[in-house]
Amino acid sequence: MLQRAESDSLDRQLKLAITKRHLIQFKYGSTIRIAEPHDYGLLQGAPRLLAYQLRDERPGPPGWRLLDLAKMEGLVMLPRTFQGSRGAMHRNHYGWDELFARVD
């Protein structure tokens, strides 16, 4: 479970990364991942991030990932930016309880 200060910091970092369209790097489970943060909010009562994962330490294709914030560690906003939304298709993947930030 995230501590309050860590949770507040992660919240600010995600909102800033989404607003400024910066890639993020973080540890999730046992792997380091790099992703485009797209939607951040509450889904089924838990804080989650919908991100387009570009790479992780394991081989595999890039693609959409729904991530639990409680499992994210060491988030860093990278200097590299991304274009923004990958189209309207991803916007209807989930019925968010509350959406805090969405990339344009």
N, C-alpha and C positions, 0 to 999 in steps of 0.2 A: 504494500500500500504506500502511496506517495505521501511524504510529509507535506504539511501545509505550505511552507516556504518553497519547497521544490515544485509543488503544484502551481503556485502563483507564478513562479519564474517560467515554468514550462508553458503556462497559459500565455504569458506576455510574449515569449519567444515565438510561439506558433502563430499568434495573431500578427506579429511583426513580419515574420517570414511569409505569411500568406499575403499580407498587404503589399509588401515590397517584392514579392515573387522571387524569393531566394530559395535555393535548394537547401535541404537540411540533411545532416548526418546524425545518426543515433545508433545506439545499441538496442536491439530488440531480441529478447531471448539470448541466444549465444552468438548472434551475428551482428556485424556492423552494416548498416544500410544507408544508402543515399536515395533521396526521394524528393519529388515535387509535392509540397503540401497543398491540397485543394480545398477540402471541406473539414471544418473542425467544429464539433458540437457534442451534444448529448444524444445518444442512441440507446434505447432501452435502459435509460437511467444512468448510463456510464459514459464518461468522456472518451471520445474516439476521434481518430483522424483518418480521413480518406485521402490517400496519397498515391501518386503514380511512382512506383518504385523503379528506379533506374538500374540499381545494382545492389548486390550484397556480396558477402564473402563466398557464398555457394554459387555454383553455376546455375543459371536459370534465366528464363526470359523476363524482360521488364513487364510491368503491368500494374493494375490497380490492386491496392491492399487496404483493407479496413483494419486499423491498428488500435489496440487498447492503450490509452495513455499510461495506465498503471504498469505496463510492461516496457515502457520506453525509458532509457537511461542515457545520460550524457549528451543531450541534444545540443547540436551546434548549428548555427545558421551560417552557411557557406557564402563566400563572396559571389559565387556564380549565380546568375538569375536564369529564369525560364520564361517562356513566352506568355504564360497565363493559362487560361482555361483550355482544355483539350476538346471543347465543344459541349453542347448542351446534354449530350447523351449521359454523362456521368452524374448530372444533377438529379436524376430521377432514380438512382440506384437505391437510395435509402430514404425512409420517412423519418427524418430527424425529429427528436422530441424538441430540441432547441438548437439552432445553428448559430454559433458564435462568430464564425468567419468563413468566407468563401472567396476563392480567387476569381478575379474578373477575367 
